[in-house]
Amino acid sequence: MPSPVYFGSARQCRLEAKETLPAKLDLILERLRVRERVKDEIVAIKMHVGNNIGYSTVHPVFVRKIVQAVKEGGGKPFVTDVHWDVNGAEERGYSSEKLGGHVYPAAGLGEKYFYTHTRPFKNIQEWGVAGMIQDATFLINLAHVKGHPSCGFGAAFKNIALGCMIGKTRSAMHDTMHYDRYWFAENCPDAETRQRIIATCPHKAIVEDKNKPDELHLHFEQCNQCGRCLQVAPPGSLKIDPVNFHAFQEACAISASIVLSTFAPGKAIHISLATHITPVCDCFGFTSMPILRDVGIFGSDDIVAIDQAVLDVSARERLIEENIPTSMEVHTREGHPFRQLHGPLKDPYKVVEYGEQLGLGSRAYELIDVLPVEEITRAPIGYVPAQ
C-alpha cells in the first residue's frame, strides 16, 4: 500500500496568507495529527541550523509553527543540531525567543554524550548516536532540501543520518567512499604521469596522498566523474567506480535506520522544505543562488516515501544553469537535475533504494496536495490596450 506524503506547493493562486507555505505547513501538521501524537512526549526537532553566514536553511517561522504545535499537543519540544552549528545558531535567527523552544547540541558540548551502536559496514564498526536524540521519545525530522557533493542530494535521510551522529561517525561515513580501492600505484610508477593526472582535474579532486607520495587520493566530493583523469592515467591505475560513490548513500541509509530504531513505531515524522535549493549542503556556511525553482513542503511518516516524492517532484524542474557557481560544471543532461550537476554516479535515488531494502519504508507513495493551486480560467477575450 502506498505511503501518504502530504504536499503543499510553493505556488499560490490568491494573494492571501492562507495560501503561503507556512499556512500549508499548518495543514500538513494537521494531516499528520502531530498535536494528537505528541502528548507527554519529549520531542526532538532535528534540523540543520547551518553555520557561518548561510541564510538558506529552514526559516524560523516554520520551526516556530512546529514548536507551537507540539506545545499545543502537550509535548515537550526542543530544537537540536550538531554542537558547533548550535553554538552560533542565534546569528541565523534560531534562538529560544524566536522559536519558542530551546536549541540544544544533540550530543552535548564537545559531543561527549552519545550512545554506541554496533553495525559493521565497510570501515565502520560502531555508530555514535547523539544522546539528546536517543533520549527523546518522539522525533520530528525537519529537513531542508538541497544538493550535496557526496551523494547529489540531501533531505530527510541525510538530515538525521549525519546530524544525529557524532563527528567521529560522520567522518567515518564519508570515509566509506575510500574503502574500496580505486588507485593502483603499481600500474603508475612514474611521478611525472601522476602529476599529469592531477593536472587534468578542473575541480582539484585528485591530489597526492599526504602519507604515501606514490599514491593518489580522490576527493569524491569535488569529483563529477567527467573522466578527464582516465584519459591520462595508465590502464589499470585509476578507477572511477560506482561502488565508491554509492557507499556514502548506503551508509546514510544504515545510519538513519539506527537513529529511527531508537524510537518506538509511529514516534517519528518527516518534514522537508524544498525552497532556495542550493547546489551543496548548508554545512558549507554560505548560501549560493538557487539551482532549482522553489518546489514546496512535504510531510510523511515514511522517510523513504518522502525523499522519493521530493526527488520525483523536483525532477520536473529545470536545472538553473546560469545560477550554478562558475567552479562547477554540468557534463550530463540526463536524469535528475542533482545528477546532472554532481555527476551520473551520484544518483540521488540510491539512498531511497537502500532505505527501502532496510525496511525503513516504501518508495511507493500517494502524493496528497493539502491545498491545490487553483487554476483561474480567463475570459475568452483579449486585453484592451490602455490609452
Secondary structure, DSSP 8 states (H G I E B T S, - for coil): --EEEEEEES--SSSSGGGSHHHHHHHHHHHTTHHHH-TT-EEEEE-----TT---S--HHHHHHHHHHHHHTT-EEEEEE-HHHHTTGGGGT--HHHHSS-EEETT-GGG--EEEEEEEETTEEEEEEEHHHHH-SEEEEEEE-B--TTTS-BSHHHHHHHHTB-HHHHHHHHHGGGTS--B-GGG---HHHHHHHHHH-TT--EEE-SS-TT-EEE-TTT-----TGGGTS-TTSB---HHHHHHHHHHHHHHHHHHHHTS-TT-EEEEEEE-SB-SS-GGGSS----SB---EEEEES-HHHHHHHHHHHHTTS---GGGS-TT------SS-HHHHHH-TTS-TTHHHHHHHHTTS--S-EEEEESS--------SS------
